[in-house]
């Protein structure tokens, strides 16, 4: 029975991967991907100032996070439907808009099984030069953090008391992380963590200044 189910699953995956889009279908897909990406990024940062002003910090955040969860769930449904119809929408199918397809997989933290499934798919697409290696690395790290495990690439960050970016949960092999990041076309550890530290400082400047942090605490 297990063998039959495996064969059926493989046939469905092959069917998805081989299905071609017409011009009108591609236009519709690109429009859908733009919507998915735009709404994802709308909820990727901090709550709007107007929301905090109206409801206060605690309630404002609660409303914002509930909205973000709802948007994330809707985006996952949309991505899964696209995958069922066309397979992985990679560089050969939608060009640079592959990022718009991948982003909702990356953010599907409530469905780790789906993230794992797509990580295996990504591995095959990278061999076909149909997806960037950095997307595989970031998704692998995301899954590890969701499972409370250390990361290989250090792409998922949190921040210490002085606002400095640090690897969330930690690294598997800090001695070789730079070499590994280079193999997957990622920026250097130092550059990435300094960029994240600067971004965090700009987004939380007022709070950090209250505790005496007047500039980003960068890695030397």
ROVOLO-674564 format. One record per atom (N, C-alpha, C): residue in one letter; atom name; x, y, z. Coordinates in Angstrom, 1 decimal. Each point is the difference from the previous one (the first is absolute). Last residue first. Layout:
! ROVOLO-674564
(node a,CA,(X,Y,Z));
...
This chain:
! ROVOLO-674564
(node x,N,(32.9,44.0,14.5));
(node x,CA,(1.2,0.5,-0.5));
(node x,C,(0.8,-1.0,-0.9));
(node x,N,(-5.5,0.9,1.3));
(node x,CA,(1.1,-0.9,0.1));
(node x,C,(1.3,0.6,-0.6));
(node x,N,(-4.0,3.2,2.0));
(node x,CA,(0.4,-0.9,-1.1));
(node x,C,(1.1,-0.9,0.4));
(node x,N,(-4.1,3.1,2.0));
(node x,CA,(1.2,-0.7,0.6));
(node x,C,(0.5,-1.1,-1.0));
(node x,N,(-2.8,4.9,-0.7));
(node x,CA,(0.0,-1.4,-0.1));
(node x,C,(1.3,-0.6,0.5));
(node x,N,(-1.7,4.5,2.3));
(node x,CA,(0.4,-0.4,-1.4));
(node x,C,(0.1,-1.5,-0.1));
(node x,N,(-1.3,2.2,4.1));
(node x,CA,(-0.2,1.1,-0.9));
(node x,C,(0.5,-0.3,-1.5));
(node x,N,(-1.5,-2.2,5.0));
(node x,CA,(0.6,-0.5,-1.2));
(node x,C,(-0.4,1.0,-1.1));
(node x,N,(-1.5,0.1,4.7));
(node x,CA,(1.4,0.5,-0.2));
(node x,C,(0.7,-0.5,-1.3));
(node x,N,(-4.7,-0.6,1.7));
(node x,CA,(1.0,-0.9,0.8));
(node x,C,(1.4,0.4,-0.3));
(node x,N,(-3.5,2.2,-2.3));
(node x,CA,(-0.4,0.1,1.4));
(node x,C,(0.9,-0.8,1.0));
(node x,N,(0.4,-0.1,-4.8));
(node x,CA,(0.6,1.2,0.6));
(node x,C,(-0.4,0.1,1.5));
(node x,N,(-1.9,-3.5,-2.6));
(node x,CA,(1.4,-0.2,0.3));
(node x,C,(0.7,1.2,0.6));
(node x,N,(-4.6,0.4,-1.4));
(node x,CA,(0.1,-0.9,1.2));
(node x,C,(1.5,-0.3,0.3));
(node x,N,(-0.8,2.6,-3.8));
(node x,CA,(-0.5,0.7,1.2));
(node x,C,(0.1,-0.9,1.2));
(node x,N,(1.1,-1.8,-4.3));
(node x,CA,(0.9,1.0,0.4));
(node x,C,(-0.4,0.7,1.4));
(node x,N,(-1.4,-3.9,-3.2));
(node x,CA,(-0.3,0.1,1.5));
(node x,C,(0.9,1.1,0.6));
(node x,N,(0.0,-1.0,-4.7));
(node x,CA,(-1.4,-0.3,0.3));
(node x,C,(-0.3,0.2,1.5));
(node x,N,(4.5,0.6,-1.7));
(node x,CA,(-0.9,1.0,-0.6));
(node x,C,(-1.5,-0.2,0.4));
(node x,N,(3.2,-3.3,1.4));
(node x,CA,(0.2,1.3,0.7));
(node x,C,(-0.9,1.1,-0.5));
(node x,N,(0.1,-4.2,-2.2));
(node x,CA,(-0.7,-0.1,1.3));
(node x,C,(0.1,1.3,0.7));
(node x,N,(2.4,-0.3,-4.0));
(node x,CA,(-1.4,0.0,-0.2));
(node x,C,(-0.8,0.0,1.3));
(node x,N,(4.6,-0.6,0.2));
(node x,CA,(-0.3,1.4,-0.3));
(node x,C,(-1.5,0.1,-0.3));
(node x,N,(1.6,-4.3,0.9));
(node x,CA,(0.1,0.8,1.2));
(node x,C,(-0.3,1.5,-0.3));
(node x,N,(0.2,-3.1,-3.6));
(node x,CA,(-1.2,-0.2,0.8));
(node x,C,(0.0,0.8,1.3));
(node x,N,(3.8,0.2,-2.8));
(node x,CA,(-1.2,0.6,-0.7));
(node x,C,(-1.3,-0.2,0.8));
(node x,N,(4.0,-2.0,1.6));
(node x,CA,(0.0,1.4,0.2));
(node x,C,(-1.1,0.7,-0.7));
(node x,N,(0.4,-4.6,-0.6));
(node x,CA,(-0.4,0.3,1.4));
(node x,C,(0.1,1.5,0.3));
(node x,N,(1.3,-1.6,-4.3));
(node x,CA,(-1.4,-0.3,0.2));
(node x,C,(-0.4,0.5,1.4));
(node x,N,(4.6,0.2,-1.1));
(node x,CA,(-0.8,1.0,-0.7));
(node x,C,(-1.5,-0.2,0.3));
(node x,N,(2.9,-3.2,1.8));
(node x,CA,(0.2,1.4,0.6));
(node x,C,(-0.8,1.0,-0.7));
(node x,N,(0.1,-4.4,-1.8));
(node x,CA,(-0.7,0.1,1.4));
(node x,C,(0.1,1.4,0.6));
(node x,N,(0.2,-0.4,-5.4));
(node x,CA,(0.8,-0.4,1.2));
(node x,C,(-0.8,0.1,1.3));
(node x,N,(-2.9,-0.7,-4.4));
(node x,CA,(1.0,1.0,0.5));
(node x,C,(0.7,-0.5,1.2));
(node x,N,(-1.9,-3.6,-3.5));
(node x,CA,(-0.5,0.9,1.0));
(node x,C,(1.1,1.0,0.4));
(node x,N,(-0.2,-4.1,-3.1));
(node x,CA,(-0.2,1.4,-0.6));
(node x,C,(-0.6,0.9,1.0));
(node x,N,(1.5,-4.6,0.8));
(node x,CA,(-1.4,0.1,-0.3));
(node x,C,(-0.3,1.5,-0.4));
(node x,N,(4.4,-1.4,1.2));
(node x,CA,(-0.4,-1.1,-0.9));
(node x,C,(-1.5,0.2,-0.5));
(node x,N,(1.8,2.9,3.4));
(node x,CA,(0.6,0.3,-1.3));
(node x,C,(-0.5,-1.0,-1.1));
(node x,N,(-1.0,-0.8,4.5));
(node x,CA,(-0.9,1.1,-0.5));
(node x,C,(0.5,0.4,-1.4));
(node x,N,(2.6,-3.2,2.4));
(node x,CA,(-1.3,-0.5,-0.4));
(node x,C,(-0.9,1.0,-0.6));
(node x,N,(4.1,1.3,1.8));
(node x,CA,(0.2,-0.8,-1.2));
(node x,C,(-1.3,-0.5,-0.5));
(node x,N,(-0.1,2.3,4.0));
(node x,CA,(0.3,0.9,-1.1));
(node x,C,(0.2,-0.8,-1.3));
(node x,N,(-0.8,-2.3,4.1));
(node x,CA,(-1.2,0.6,-0.5));
(node x,C,(0.3,0.9,-1.2));
(node x,N,(2.9,-2.9,3.1));
(node x,CA,(-0.1,-0.2,-1.5));
(node x,C,(-1.2,0.7,-0.6));
(node x,N,(1.0,0.1,4.7));
(node x,CA,(1.3,0.1,-0.6));
(node x,C,(0.0,0.0,-1.5));
(node x,N,(-3.9,-0.7,2.9));
(node x,CA,(0.4,1.4,-0.2));
(node x,C,(1.3,0.2,-0.7));
(node x,N,(-3.9,-3.8,0.3));
(node x,CA,(1.5,0.0,-0.2));
(node x,C,(0.5,1.4,-0.3));
(node x,N,(-4.6,-0.9,1.4));
(node x,CA,(0.5,-1.3,0.1));
(node x,C,(1.6,0.0,-0.1));
(node x,N,(-3.0,4.2,1.9));
(node x,CA,(0.6,-0.6,-1.2));
(node x,C,(0.5,-1.4,0.3));
(node x,N,(-4.2,3.1,2.6));
(node x,CA,(1.4,-0.2,-0.2));
(node x,C,(0.4,-0.7,-1.3));
(node x,N,(-4.2,2.2,2.0));
(node x,CA,(0.2,-1.4,0.5));
(node x,C,(1.5,-0.4,-0.1));
(node x,N,(-0.9,4.1,-2.8));
(node x,CA,(-1.1,-0.5,0.8));
(node x,C,(0.3,-1.5,0.3));
(node x,N,(3.8,3.8,-1.0));
(node x,CA,(-0.7,-1.2,-0.6));
(node x,C,(-1.1,-0.5,1.0));
(node x,N,(1.3,5.2,0.1));
(node x,CA,(0.7,-1.2,0.4));
(node x,C,(-0.8,-1.2,-0.6));
(node x,N,(0.5,5.9,0.0));
(node x,CA,(-0.6,-1.2,-0.6));
(node x,C,(0.9,-1.2,0.4));
(node x,N,(-0.7,4.6,3.0));
(node x,CA,(0.9,-0.7,-1.0));
(node x,C,(-0.6,-1.3,-0.5));
(node x,N,(-1.5,3.3,3.5));
(node x,CA,(-0.5,0.1,-1.3));
(node x,C,(0.8,-0.6,-1.1));
(node x,N,(0.5,-0.2,4.9));
(node x,CA,(0.5,1.3,-0.5));
(node x,C,(-0.4,0.2,-1.5));
(node x,N,(-1.2,-3.9,2.6));
(node x,CA,(-0.5,1.1,0.7));
(node x,C,(0.5,1.4,-0.5));
(node x,N,(-0.3,-4.0,-3.6));
(node x,CA,(0.4,0.0,1.5));
(node x,C,(-0.5,1.3,0.6));
(node x,N,(-2.2,-2.7,-4.3));
(node x,CA,(0.8,1.1,0.4));
(node x,C,(0.3,-0.1,1.5));
(node x,N,(-1.1,-3.5,-4.6));
(node x,CA,(-0.7,0.7,1.1));
(node x,C,(1.0,1.1,0.5));
(node x,N,(-0.6,-3.2,-4.9));
(node x,CA,(0.7,0.8,1.1));
(node x,C,(-1.0,0.4,1.1));
(node x,N,(1.2,-3.5,-4.6));
(node x,CA,(-1.1,0.4,0.9));
(node x,C,(0.6,0.7,1.3));
(node x,N,(2.8,-1.9,-3.4));
(node x,CA,(-0.8,1.0,-0.7));
(node x,C,(-1.1,0.5,0.9));
(node x,N,(3.9,-3.4,0.4));
(node x,CA,(-0.1,1.2,0.8));
(node x,C,(-0.9,1.1,-0.6));
(node x,N,(1.4,-4.8,-1.3));
(node x,CA,(0.4,1.2,-0.8));
(node x,C,(0.0,1.3,0.8));
(node x,N,(-1.3,-4.5,1.7));
(node x,CA,(1.3,-0.2,-0.7));
(node x,C,(0.5,1.3,-0.5));
(node x,N,(-3.2,-0.7,4.6));
(node x,CA,(0.1,0.2,-1.5));
(node x,C,(1.3,-0.3,-0.6));
(node x,N,(-2.9,-2.0,4.6));
(node x,CA,(1.0,0.9,-0.5));
(node x,C,(0.0,0.1,-1.5));
(node x,N,(-4.6,-1.3,2.6));
(node x,CA,(1.4,-0.6,-0.2));
(node x,C,(0.9,1.1,-0.5));
(node x,N,(-5.0,-0.2,0.9));
(node x,CA,(0.8,0.3,1.2));
(node x,C,(1.4,-0.6,-0.2));
(node x,N,(-3.6,0.2,-3.3));
(node x,CA,(0.1,-1.3,0.7));
(node x,C,(0.9,0.2,1.3));
(node x,N,(-0.6,3.6,-3.0));
(node x,CA,(-1.4,-0.4,0.4));
(node x,C,(0.0,-1.3,0.8));
(node x,N,(4.1,1.5,-1.8));
(node x,CA,(-0.4,0.8,1.1));
(node x,C,(-1.4,-0.3,0.5));
(node x,N,(1.6,-2.3,-3.8));
(node x,CA,(0.8,-0.4,1.2));
(node x,C,(-0.4,0.9,1.2));
(node x,N,(-1.8,1.1,-4.2));
(node x,CA,(-0.6,-1.3,0.5));
(node x,C,(0.7,-0.4,1.3));
(node x,N,(1.7,3.7,-2.3));
(node x,CA,(-1.3,0.3,0.6));
(node x,C,(-0.6,-1.2,0.6));
(node x,N,(4.1,-0.5,-2.4));
(node x,CA,(0.1,0.6,1.4));
(node x,C,(-1.3,0.3,0.6));
(node x,N,(-0.1,-1.6,-4.4));
(node x,CA,(0.5,-1.1,0.9));
(node x,C,(0.2,0.6,1.5));
(node x,N,(-1.2,3.0,-3.4));
(node x,CA,(-1.1,-0.8,0.3));
(node x,C,(0.4,-1.2,1.0));
(node x,N,(3.3,2.9,-1.8));
(node x,CA,(-0.9,0.8,0.9));
(node x,C,(-1.2,-0.9,0.5));
(node x,N,(3.0,-1.8,-3.3));
(node x,CA,(0.7,0.2,1.3));
(node x,C,(-0.9,0.7,1.0));
(node x,N,(-1.6,-0.5,-4.4));
(node x,CA,(0.1,-1.3,0.7));
(node x,C,(0.6,0.2,1.4));
(node x,N,(0.0,3.7,-2.8));
(node x,CA,(-1.4,-0.3,0.5));
(node x,C,(-0.1,-1.4,0.7));
(node x,N,(4.1,1.5,-2.1));
(node x,CA,(-0.3,0.7,1.2));
(node x,C,(-1.4,-0.3,0.6));
(node x,N,(1.5,-1.6,-4.3));
(node x,CA,(0.4,-0.8,1.1));
(node x,C,(-0.3,0.6,1.4));
(node x,N,(-3.0,1.0,-4.5));
(node x,CA,(1.3,0.4,0.6));
(node x,C,(0.3,-0.9,1.2));
(node x,N,(-2.8,-1.8,-4.3));
(node x,CA,(-0.2,0.7,1.2));
(node x,C,(1.3,0.4,0.6));
(node x,N,(-0.4,-2.5,-4.0));
(node x,CA,(-1.3,0.6,0.0));
(node x,C,(-0.4,0.7,1.2));
(node x,N,(3.8,-3.1,-1.8));
(node x,CA,(0.2,1.4,-0.1));
(node x,C,(-1.3,0.8,-0.1));
(node x,N,(0.5,-4.7,1.0));
(node x,CA,(-0.4,0.3,-1.4));
(node x,C,(0.2,1.5,-0.3));
(node x,N,(1.1,-1.8,4.3));
(node x,CA,(0.7,-0.8,-1.0));
(node x,C,(-0.3,0.3,-1.4));
(node x,N,(-2.6,2.0,3.4));
(node x,CA,(1.4,0.6,-0.1));
(node x,C,(0.9,-0.8,-0.9));
(node x,N,(-4.3,-1.6,0.9));
(node x,CA,(-0.1,1.1,-0.9));
(node x,C,(1.4,0.7,-0.1));
(node x,N,(-0.5,-3.6,3.0));
(node x,CA,(-0.1,-0.5,-1.4));
(node x,C,(0.0,1.2,-1.0));
(node x,N,(-0.2,1.0,4.6));
(node x,CA,(1.3,-0.7,-0.2));
(node x,C,(0.1,-0.4,-1.5));
(node x,N,(-4.1,1.7,1.7));
(node x,CA,(1.0,1.1,-0.3));
(node x,C,(1.3,-0.7,-0.4));
(node x,N,(-3.4,-2.7,1.6));
(node x,CA,(-0.3,0.4,-1.4));
(node x,C,(1.1,1.0,-0.4));
(node x,N,(0.0,-1.4,4.4));
(node x,CA,(0.5,-1.1,-0.9));
(node x,C,(-0.2,0.4,-1.5));
(node x,N,(-1.6,3.0,3.2));
(node x,CA,(1.4,-0.1,0.1));
(node x,C,(0.6,-1.1,-0.9));
(node x,N,(-4.7,0.4,0.6));
(node x,CA,(0.5,0.9,-1.0));
(node x,C,(1.6,0.2,0.0));
(node x,N,(-2.2,-2.8,3.2));
(node x,CA,(-0.4,-0.5,-1.4));
(node x,C,(0.7,0.9,-1.0));
(node x,N,(0.2,1.4,4.5));
(node x,CA,(0.9,-1.1,-0.3));
(node x,C,(-0.2,-0.6,-1.4));
(node x,N,(-3.0,3.4,1.5));
(node x,CA,(1.4,0.5,-0.2));
(node x,C,(1.0,-1.1,-0.4));
(node x,N,(-4.3,-1.3,1.2));
(node x,CA,(0.0,0.6,-1.3));
(node x,C,(1.3,0.6,-0.3));
(node x,N,(-0.6,-1.7,4.3));
(node x,CA,(0.0,-1.1,-1.0));
(node x,C,(0.0,0.5,-1.4));
(node x,N,(-0.4,3.1,3.6));
(node x,CA,(1.3,-0.5,-0.2));
(node x,C,(0.1,-1.1,-1.0));
(node x,N,(-3.4,3.8,1.3));
(node x,CA,(-0.1,-1.2,-0.8));
(node x,C,(1.4,-0.5,-0.3));
(node x,N,(-0.8,4.1,2.3));
(node x,CA,(-1.1,-0.9,0.6));
(node x,C,(-0.2,-1.3,-0.7));
(node x,N,(3.0,3.5,-1.5));
(node x,CA,(0.5,-0.6,1.2));
(node x,C,(-1.0,-0.9,0.7));
(node x,N,(0.9,2.5,-4.7));
(node x,CA,(-1.0,-1.0,0.4));
(node x,C,(0.4,-0.7,1.3));
(node x,N,(2.6,3.3,-2.8));
(node x,CA,(-0.8,0.5,1.2));
(node x,C,(-1.1,-0.9,0.5));
(node x,N,(2.8,-1.1,-3.8));
(node x,CA,(0.9,0.4,1.0));
(node x,C,(-0.7,0.4,1.3));
(node x,N,(-2.5,-0.7,-3.9));
(node x,CA,(0.5,-1.3,0.5));
(node x,C,(0.9,0.3,1.2));
(node x,N,(-1.4,3.6,-2.3));
(node x,CA,(-1.1,-0.5,0.8));
(node x,C,(0.3,-1.4,0.5));
(node x,N,(3.1,2.2,-2.9));
(node x,CA,(-0.1,0.7,1.2));
(node x,C,(-1.1,-0.6,0.9));
(node x,N,(1.1,-1.5,-4.6));
(node x,CA,(0.7,-0.6,1.1));
(node x,C,(-0.3,0.7,1.4));
(node x,N,(-1.8,1.7,-4.1));
(node x,CA,(-0.6,-1.3,0.2));
(node x,C,(0.7,-0.6,1.3));
(node x,N,(1.6,4.0,-1.6));
(node x,CA,(-1.4,0.3,0.5));
(node x,C,(-0.7,-1.4,0.3));
(node x,N,(4.3,0.0,-2.0));
(node x,CA,(0.1,0.4,1.4));
(node x,C,(-1.4,0.2,0.6));
(node x,N,(0.5,-0.9,-4.6));
(node x,CA,(0.2,-1.3,0.8));
(node x,C,(0.0,0.4,1.5));
(node x,N,(0.0,3.1,-3.6));
(node x,CA,(-1.1,-0.1,0.8));
(node x,C,(-0.1,-1.3,0.8));
(node x,N,(3.3,1.2,-3.4));
(node x,CA,(0.3,0.5,1.3));
(node x,C,(-1.2,0.0,1.0));
(node x,N,(-0.8,-3.0,-4.1));
(node x,CA,(1.2,0.8,0.2));
(node x,C,(0.2,0.5,1.4));
(node x,N,(-3.3,-3.3,-1.8));
(node x,CA,(-0.5,1.4,0.3));
(node x,C,(1.2,1.0,0.3));
(node x,N,(0.6,-4.7,-1.6));
(node x,CA,(-1.5,0.2,-0.2));
(node x,C,(-0.4,1.5,0.1));
(node x,N,(4.5,-1.7,0.8));
(node x,CA,(-0.3,-0.3,-1.4));
(node x,C,(-1.5,0.3,-0.4));
(node x,N,(1.7,0.5,4.5));
(node x,CA,(0.6,1.0,-0.9));
(node x,C,(-0.4,-0.2,-1.4));
(node x,N,(-3.3,-2.4,3.4));
(node x,CA,(1.4,0.4,0.1));
(node x,C,(0.4,1.1,-1.1));
(node x,N,(-4.2,-2.8,2.4));
(node x,CA,(0.1,1.2,-0.9));
(node x,C,(1.4,0.6,0.2));
(node x,N,(-2.0,-5.1,0.8));
(node x,CA,(0.7,1.0,0.6));
(node x,C,(0.2,1.2,-1.0));
(node x,N,(-4.2,-2.9,-1.0));
(node x,CA,(1.3,-0.4,0.5));
(node x,C,(0.7,1.2,0.6));
(node x,N,(-4.5,0.1,-1.9));
(node x,CA,(1.1,0.3,-0.9));
(node x,C,(1.4,-0.6,0.5));
(node x,N,(-4.5,-0.5,2.2));
(node x,CA,(-0.3,0.3,-1.4));
(node x,C,(1.2,0.0,-0.9));
(node x,N,(0.3,-0.5,4.7));
(node x,CA,(-0.8,-1.2,-0.5));
(node x,C,(-0.3,0.2,-1.5));
(node x,N,(2.1,3.6,2.3));
(node x,CA,(0.9,-1.2,-0.1));
(node x,C,(-0.7,-1.2,-0.6));
(node x,N,(-2.5,3.9,0.9));
(node x,CA,(0.9,0.2,-1.1));
(node x,C,(0.9,-1.2,-0.2));
(node x,N,(-2.7,-0.1,3.8));
(node x,CA,(-0.8,-0.2,-1.2));
(node x,C,(0.8,0.2,-1.3));
(node x,N,(2.0,0.8,4.1));
(node x,CA,(-0.2,-1.4,-0.1));
(node x,C,(-0.8,-0.3,-1.3));
(node x,N,(0.7,4.5,1.3));
(node x,CA,(1.2,-0.6,-0.5));
(node x,C,(-0.2,-1.5,-0.2));
(node x,N,(-3.6,2.4,1.9));
(node x,CA,(0.3,0.5,-1.4));
(node x,C,(1.2,-0.7,-0.6));
(node x,N,(-1.0,-0.7,4.5));
(node x,CA,(-1.0,-0.7,-0.8));
(node x,C,(0.2,0.4,-1.5));
(node x,N,(2.7,2.2,3.2));
(node x,CA,(0.4,-1.4,-0.1));
(node x,C,(-1.0,-0.8,-0.9));
(node x,N,(-0.9,4.5,1.0));
(node x,CA,(1.0,-0.1,-0.9));
(node x,C,(0.5,-1.5,-0.2));
(node x,N,(-3.2,1.0,3.3));
(node x,CA,(-0.6,0.2,-1.3));
(node x,C,(1.1,-0.2,-1.1));
(node x,N,(1.4,-0.1,4.5));
(node x,CA,(-0.8,-1.2,-0.3));
(node x,C,(-0.6,0.1,-1.4));
(node x,N,(2.3,3.8,1.6));
(node x,CA,(0.9,-1.1,-0.2));
(node x,C,(-0.7,-1.3,-0.4));
(node x,N,(-2.5,3.8,1.3));
(node x,CA,(0.6,0.2,-1.3));
(node x,C,(0.9,-1.2,-0.4));
(node x,N,(-1.8,0.0,4.3));
(node x,CA,(-1.0,-0.2,-0.9));
(node x,C,(0.5,0.2,-1.4));
(node x,N,(2.9,1.0,3.5));
(node x,CA,(-0.3,-1.5,-0.1));
(node x,C,(-1.0,-0.3,-1.0));
(node x,N,(0.9,4.5,0.9));
(node x,CA,(1.1,-0.6,-0.7));
(node x,C,(-0.2,-1.5,-0.2));
(node x,N,(-3.1,2.5,2.6));
(node x,CA,(-0.1,0.3,-1.5));
(node x,C,(1.0,-0.7,-0.8));
(node x,N,(0.4,-0.3,4.7));
(node x,CA,(-1.2,-0.7,-0.5));
(node x,C,(-0.2,0.2,-1.5));
(node x,N,(3.3,2.6,2.1));
(node x,CA,(0.4,-1.4,-0.2));
(node x,C,(-1.1,-0.9,-0.4));
(node x,N,(-1.0,4.5,0.9));
(node x,CA,(0.9,-0.1,-1.2));
(node x,C,(0.4,-1.4,-0.2));
(node x,N,(-2.6,1.0,3.8));
(node x,CA,(-0.8,0.2,-1.2));
(node x,C,(0.9,-0.3,-1.3));
(node x,N,(2.2,0.2,4.2));
(node x,CA,(-0.9,-1.2,-0.1));
(node x,C,(-0.8,0.0,-1.3));
(node x,N,(2.7,3.8,1.0));
(node x,CA,(0.8,-1.2,-0.4));
(node x,C,(-0.9,-1.2,-0.2));
(node x,N,(-2.0,3.8,1.8));
(node x,CA,(0.3,0.2,-1.4));
(node x,C,(0.8,-1.1,-0.6));
(node x,N,(-1.0,0.0,4.6));
(node x,CA,(-1.1,-0.3,-0.8));
(node x,C,(0.2,0.1,-1.5));
(node x,N,(3.5,1.4,3.0));
(node x,CA,(-0.3,-1.4,0.2));
(node x,C,(-1.2,-0.5,-0.9));
(node x,N,(1.4,4.7,-0.1));
(node x,CA,(1.0,-0.9,-0.5));
(node x,C,(-0.4,-1.5,0.1));
(node x,N,(-3.8,3.8,-0.7));
(node x,CA,(1.0,-0.2,1.0));
(node x,C,(1.0,-1.1,-0.5));
(node x,N,(-3.9,1.8,-2.4));
(node x,CA,(-0.3,-1.1,0.9));
(node x,C,(1.1,-0.2,1.1));
(node x,N,(0.1,3.5,-3.5));
(node x,CA,(-1.5,-0.2,0.3));
(node x,C,(-0.2,-1.0,1.1));
(node x,N,(4.4,1.0,-1.6));
(node x,CA,(-0.6,1.2,0.6));
(node x,C,(-1.4,-0.2,0.4));
(node x,N,(2.2,-3.4,-2.3));
(node x,CA,(0.5,0.1,1.4));
(node x,C,(-0.6,1.2,0.7));
(node x,N,(-1.0,-0.6,-4.6));
(node x,CA,(-0.6,-1.1,0.8));
(node x,C,(0.4,0.1,1.5));
(node x,N,(1.9,3.0,-3.2));
(node x,CA,(-1.4,0.3,0.3));
(node x,C,(-0.7,-1.0,0.9));
(node x,N,(4.5,-0.6,-1.7));
(node x,CA,(-0.1,0.9,1.2));
(node x,C,(-1.4,0.3,0.4));
(node x,N,(1.1,-4.7,-2.3));
(node x,CA,(-0.1,1.4,-0.4));
(node x,C,(-0.1,0.9,1.2));
(node x,N,(2.6,-4.7,0.6));
(node x,CA,(-1.4,0.5,-0.1));
(node x,C,(0.0,1.5,-0.5));
(node x,N,(4.3,-2.8,-1.4));
(node x,CA,(-0.6,0.4,1.3));
(node x,C,(-1.5,0.4,-0.3));
(node x,N,(2.3,-3.2,-3.5));
(node x,CA,(0.7,0.8,0.9));
(node x,C,(-0.8,0.3,1.3));
(node x,N,(-1.6,-2.7,-3.8));
(node x,CA,(1.3,-0.5,0.4));
(node x,C,(0.7,0.8,1.0));
(node x,N,(-4.4,0.5,-2.5));
(node x,CA,(0.0,-0.5,1.4));
(node x,C,(1.3,-0.6,0.4));
(node x,N,(-0.5,1.8,-4.3));
(node x,CA,(-0.8,1.0,0.7));
(node x,C,(0.0,-0.4,1.5));
(node x,N,(1.8,-2.9,-3.3));
(node x,CA,(0.9,1.0,0.5));
(node x,C,(-0.7,1.1,0.8));
(node x,N,(-2.6,-3.5,-1.9));
(node x,CA,(1.0,-0.6,0.9));
(node x,C,(0.9,1.1,0.6));
(node x,N,(-2.9,1.1,-3.5));
(node x,CA,(-0.8,-0.1,1.3));
(node x,C,(1.0,-0.6,1.1));
(node x,N,(1.7,0.4,-4.4));
(node x,CA,(-0.3,1.3,0.5));
(node x,C,(-0.7,0.0,1.4));
(node x,N,(1.0,-4.1,-2.4));
(node x,CA,(1.2,0.7,0.5));
(node x,C,(-0.4,1.3,0.7));
(node x,N,(-3.5,-2.3,-2.1));
(node x,CA,(0.5,-0.8,1.1));
(node x,C,(1.2,0.7,0.6));
(node x,N,(-1.8,1.8,-4.0));
(node x,CA,(-0.9,0.2,1.2));
(node x,C,(0.6,-0.7,1.2));
(node x,N,(2.2,-0.7,-4.0));
(node x,CA,(0.2,1.4,0.5));
(node x,C,(-0.9,0.2,1.2));
(node x,N,(-0.5,-4.1,-2.1));
(node x,CA,(1.3,0.1,0.7));
(node x,C,(0.3,1.4,0.5));
(node x,N,(-3.8,-0.7,-2.8));
(node x,CA,(-0.2,-0.6,1.3));
(node x,C,(1.3,0.0,0.9));
(node x,N,(0.3,1.6,-4.5));
(node x,CA,(-0.9,0.9,0.8));
(node x,C,(-0.2,-0.6,1.4));
(node x,N,(2.3,-2.7,-3.0));
(node x,CA,(0.8,1.1,0.4));
(node x,C,(-0.8,1.1,0.8));
(node x,N,(-2.4,-3.6,-1.9));
(node x,CA,(1.0,-0.5,1.1));
(node x,C,(0.8,1.1,0.5));
(node x,N,(-2.8,0.8,-3.7));
(node x,CA,(-0.8,-0.1,1.2));
(node x,C,(0.9,-0.5,1.2));
(node x,N,(2.0,0.3,-4.2));
(node x,CA,(-0.4,1.4,0.4));
(node x,C,(-0.8,-0.1,1.3));
(node x,N,(1.0,-4.1,-2.1));
(node x,CA,(1.2,0.6,0.6));
(node x,C,(-0.3,1.5,0.5));
(node x,N,(-3.3,-2.3,-2.3));
(node x,CA,(0.2,-0.6,1.3));
(node x,C,(1.2,0.6,0.7));
(node x,N,(-0.9,1.3,-4.4));
(node x,CA,(-1.0,0.6,0.9));
(node x,C,(0.1,-0.6,1.4));
(node x,N,(2.8,-1.8,-3.4));
(node x,CA,(0.4,1.4,0.2));
(node x,C,(-1.0,0.7,1.0));
(node x,N,(0.5,-5.2,0.6));
(node x,CA,(-0.3,0.8,-1.2));
(node x,C,(0.4,1.5,0.4));
(node x,N,(2.3,-4.4,2.4));
(node x,CA,(-1.0,1.1,0.0));
(node x,C,(-0.2,0.6,-1.3));
(node x,N,(1.5,-5.3,1.7));
(node x,CA,(0.4,1.3,-0.6));
(node x,C,(-1.1,1.0,0.2));
(node x,N,(1.7,-4.8,2.7));
(node x,CA,(-1.1,0.8,-0.6));
(node x,C,(0.5,1.3,-0.5));
(node x,N,(2.6,-3.4,2.4));
(node x,CA,(0.1,0.0,-1.5));
(node x,C,(-1.1,0.8,-0.6));
(node x,N,(0.5,-0.8,4.8));
(node x,CA,(1.3,0.6,-0.5));
(node x,C,(0.0,0.2,-1.5));
(node x,N,(-3.7,-2.2,2.2));
(node x,CA,(0.1,1.5,0.4));
(node x,C,(1.2,0.6,-0.7));
(node x,N,(-0.4,-4.6,-0.5));
(node x,CA,(-1.1,0.7,-0.7));
(node x,C,(0.1,1.5,0.2));
(node x,N,(2.8,-2.8,2.5));
(node x,CA,(0.5,0.1,-1.3));
(node x,C,(-1.0,0.8,-0.9));
(node x,N,(-1.3,-0.9,4.4));
(node x,CA,(1.1,0.9,0.0));
(node x,C,(0.5,0.2,-1.4));
(node x,N,(-3.2,-3.3,0.7));
(node x,CA,(-0.6,1.3,0.1));
(node x,C,(1.1,1.1,0.0));
(node x,N,(1.4,-4.5,-0.1));
(node x,CA,(-0.7,0.4,-1.2));
(node x,C,(-0.6,1.4,0.0));
(node x,N,(2.0,-1.8,3.9));
(node x,CA,(1.0,0.4,-1.0));
(node x,C,(-0.6,0.4,-1.3));
(node x,N,(-2.8,-1.6,3.4));
(node x,CA,(0.5,1.3,0.4));
(node x,C,(1.0,0.4,-1.1));
(node x,N,(-1.7,-4.3,-0.4));
(node x,CA,(-1.1,1.0,-0.3));
(node x,C,(0.6,1.4,0.2));
(node x,N,(2.7,-3.6,1.3));
(node x,CA,(-0.1,0.1,-1.5));
(node x,C,(-1.0,1.1,-0.4));
(node x,N,(0.3,-1.1,4.6));
(node x,CA,(1.2,0.7,-0.5));
(node x,C,(0.0,0.2,-1.5));
(node x,N,(-3.5,-2.5,1.9));
(node x,CA,(-0.1,1.4,0.4));
(node x,C,(1.2,0.8,-0.5));
(node x,N,(0.2,-4.7,-0.5));
(node x,CA,(-1.0,0.6,-0.9));
(node x,C,(-0.2,1.5,0.2));
(node x,N,(2.8,-2.5,3.0));
(node x,CA,(0.6,0.2,-1.4));
(node x,C,(-0.9,0.6,-1.0));
(node x,N,(-1.7,-1.1,4.3));
(node x,CA,(0.9,1.2,0.1));
(node x,C,(0.7,0.2,-1.4));
(node x,N,(-2.7,-3.8,0.5));
(node x,CA,(-0.8,1.2,0.0));
(node x,C,(0.9,1.3,0.0));
